[in-house]
Amino acid sequence: MTAPDAVLVQLWAQHIAQTDAPIRQALTALGQHHSAQLADAFYRAMLADPQAGALLTHDDVNTRLHSSMQRWITQTLGSWDTAQVPALVALQRHIGQVHARINVGMELVVRGARQLKHDIVQTLLRTDMDTAQVLRTAMAAHELIDLALEAMTIQYKESRDLATRTDEAYRSLASSVNMSLERERQRTALLDWQSQFLQKVMMMHPDDEVTRLGQSSFGLWVQHKANAFNGSSDERESILSAMRRIDADLLPRCEDELTGQTDELGRQTARHVLTEVQQIRYFTDSMFEHLVDMESGRDALTQLLNRRYLPAVLGRELELSRRSGHPFSLMLVDVDHFKHINDHYGHSCGDRALQHLAALLSNTARSGDFVFRFGGEEFIIVSVEMPALQALHEAEKIRKAVENDPVLLPEGRQLHMTVSIGVATYDGHPDYQHLIEQADQALYAAKSEGRNRVVPSQRPQPT
Ligand SMILES: Nc1nc2c(ncn2[C@@H]2O[C@H](COP(=O)(O)OP(=O)(O)OP(=O)(O)O)[C@@H](O)[C@H]2O)c(=O)[nH]1
């Protein structure tokens, strides 16, 4: 038994010894006859909290959690044999561990317990006990509940600490992997599978089955390891679906067609497999590019903040705005007709234009603001403590600066570029995604109204 457990077992046993028989009987009866009503009280208090409400749906509570809570009340108020105490402490630890796992904070459990204590007193007051008896019984019940909470808290804290340490250790292990080496290894693994596939297709006979891509070294890596690098899940998802198409559909078809003497069909399907593999290679490369960017925290081309940090920054600014009452604004900046710039001047000039714009945005923003590369030719500026009108004014300055400051290209050429900007200001909505969506809608409006303009998400209504 651990040292904290030994202390708790001793305290719990002491409490039992100090509780006289009538109180024990009263509490046992209370647990047996009122557990359903008391469990209701507990969850009513807990679910009033939006965080808990989101974690535990009412259906869950009605089915599983409610009945285990009832059992917990009966057991906690009705166990008076000191030999049972170590098992009782172990049970509380188990509960603490479950809470940590499903992320139900201890503060919510304490809140539920507070309501439980309150309802215990109310229930006791409705019995024929005199006030002194009610007081002693209620105190004994509260002590039991507090002992249980103490044991849960010890375990909750231990479990959370362990989970955080393990997660951090795993992530740092993952990020200490040499990405270039890993990329080469996975490229080779995919190529190996492809060569084996081609060999098998050429020499196909009835017993020959091609190893499924999902079972290959590459496939296992994608399924089990790639996500640990915190990589872009879109790319991983695209790889996984291409793998599923190959394994579940194309390979069985290919095997049937080749062994069933329909060679031409088989060859067509094999070509289809190779096209899918080509896609997988593309997504793998792009996933590694993102990983390399993320390693540094900055976008490789523009040196702006990586969008990975956007949730952290917006979450914090939202909280600060909510507390201080100073709204912040978000500008979504998108280059106009960038595809045309690439097509007309070439990709490297396109890259140069993005670097030029990134520098302009960084220089225009105040040092307290945050500038992110949000996507290909999209940027986000988080302007701290900036109300809507001021944000529109600043966005307009940026728009003009871009328009009047052409990109200098080799051989003295100049590239004129414009941007469209959608501006949204924190309006009290608790989800930062809402703010991004508002800016995105405003940007969409700016594009459809002719580009090279600033549009706010909330326009004054015409009177
Ligand atoms: N050179 C370069 N091009 C990129 C980069 N990232 C994305 N792109 C290109 O950016 C272009 C974006 O094109 P679209 O989304 O069609 O938008 P657009 O042509 O700017 O048109 P509007 O936004 O509607 O004005 C695509 O052609 C992408 O290939 C990059 O890092 N470098």
Ligand as a Chemical Component Dictionary entry (heavy atoms), coordinates in Angstrom:
data_LIG
# 
_chem_comp.id                   LIG 
_chem_comp.type                 NON-POLYMER 
_chem_comp.pdbx_formal_charge   0 
_chem_comp.three_letter_code    LIG 
# 
loop_
_chem_comp_atom.comp_id 
_chem_comp_atom.atom_id 
_chem_comp_atom.alt_atom_id 
_chem_comp_atom.type_symbol 
_chem_comp_atom.charge 
_chem_comp_atom.model_Cartn_x 
_chem_comp_atom.model_Cartn_y 
_chem_comp_atom.model_Cartn_z 
_chem_comp_atom.pdbx_ordinal 
LIG N1  N1  N 0 4.183   29.791 -55.501 1  
LIG C1  C1  C 0 3.393   29.258 -54.567 2  
LIG N2  N2  N 0 2.098   29.033 -54.861 3  
LIG C2  C2  C 0 1.305   28.515 -53.909 4  
LIG C3  C3  C 0 1.795   28.204 -52.619 5  
LIG N3  N3  N 0 0.762   27.714 -51.876 6  
LIG C4  C4  C 0 -0.331  27.727 -52.676 7  
LIG N4  N4  N 0 -0.025  28.222 -53.904 8  
LIG C5  C5  C 0 -0.895  28.412 -55.054 9  
LIG O1  O1  O 0 -1.852  29.401 -54.774 10 
LIG C6  C6  C 0 -2.919  29.284 -55.711 11 
LIG C7  C7  C 0 -4.221  29.660 -55.051 12 
LIG O2  O2  O 0 -5.182  29.695 -56.022 13 
LIG P1  P1  P 0 -6.722  29.904 -55.743 14 
LIG O3  O3  O 0 -7.074  29.344 -54.381 15 
LIG O4  O4  O 0 -7.449  29.367 -56.917 16 
LIG O5  O5  O 0 -6.946  31.427 -55.601 17 
LIG P2  P2  P 0 -6.489  32.659 -56.484 18 
LIG O6  O6  O 0 -5.969  32.278 -57.831 19 
LIG O7  O7  O 0 -5.591  33.496 -55.626 20 
LIG O8  O8  O 0 -7.869  33.371 -56.720 21 
LIG P3  P3  P 0 -8.722  34.238 -55.694 22 
LIG O9  O9  O 0 -8.270  33.888 -54.290 23 
LIG O10 O10 O 0 -10.119 33.801 -55.931 24 
LIG O11 O11 O 0 -8.477  35.671 -56.007 25 
LIG C8  C8  C 0 -2.892  27.844 -56.198 26 
LIG O12 O12 O 0 -2.582  27.852 -57.559 27 
LIG C9  C9  C 0 -1.763  27.217 -55.400 28 
LIG O13 O13 O 0 -1.029  26.286 -56.143 29 
LIG C10 C10 C 0 3.187   28.451 -52.355 30 
LIG O14 O14 O 0 3.701   28.192 -51.254 31 
LIG N5  N5  N 0 3.930   28.961 -53.353 32 
# 
loop_
_chem_comp_bond.comp_id 
_chem_comp_bond.atom_id_1 
_chem_comp_bond.atom_id_2 
_chem_comp_bond.value_order 
_chem_comp_bond.pdbx_ordinal 
LIG N1  C1  SING 1  
LIG C1  N2  DOUB 2  
LIG C1  N5  SING 3  
LIG N2  C2  SING 4  
LIG C2  C3  DOUB 5  
LIG C2  N4  SING 6  
LIG C3  N3  SING 7  
LIG C3  C10 SING 8  
LIG N3  C4  DOUB 9  
LIG C4  N4  SING 10 
LIG N4  C5  SING 11 
LIG C5  O1  SING 12 
LIG C5  C9  SING 13 
LIG O1  C6  SING 14 
LIG C6  C7  SING 15 
LIG C6  C8  SING 16 
LIG C7  O2  SING 17 
LIG O2  P1  SING 18 
LIG P1  O3  DOUB 19 
LIG P1  O4  SING 20 
LIG P1  O5  SING 21 
LIG O5  P2  SING 22 
LIG P2  O6  DOUB 23 
LIG P2  O7  SING 24 
LIG P2  O8  SING 25 
LIG O8  P3  SING 26 
LIG P3  O9  DOUB 27 
LIG P3  O10 SING 28 
LIG P3  O11 SING 29 
LIG C8  O12 SING 30 
LIG C8  C9  SING 31 
LIG C9  O13 SING 32 
LIG C10 O14 DOUB 33 
LIG C10 N5  SING 34 
# 
